[in-house]
Amino acid sequence: MIVTATYKYEFSDADIERIAERVAGKLKRDSNKNKLLNITEAAKHCGVSPTTFYRWRKRNKNLQAIELTAGGVVQFRAEDLDKFLKNK
């Protein structure tokens, strides 16, 4: 025998606003994952100065492996930088 139940949910305006903010934040984070960042933006994304980021790039082969070059401009995907920071 299968018993199913139906629930009636009542959300307050504050609940709906909180849910909407969380959904909007997640969508924004997801859309930024594939965005290409230049070195200054990549440094800011990692929470370090551009000088520190250049130093990391010079010393770390993994960071060099994820760079993309287009017309001589080095760029990084935010998603790849997140993976690099997680494994650092």
Secondary structure, 3 states (H helix, E strand, C coil): CCCCCCCCCCCCHHHHHHHHHHHHHHHHHHHHCCCEECHHHHHHHHCCCHHHHHHHHHHCHHHHHCCEEECCEEEEEHHHHHHHHHHC
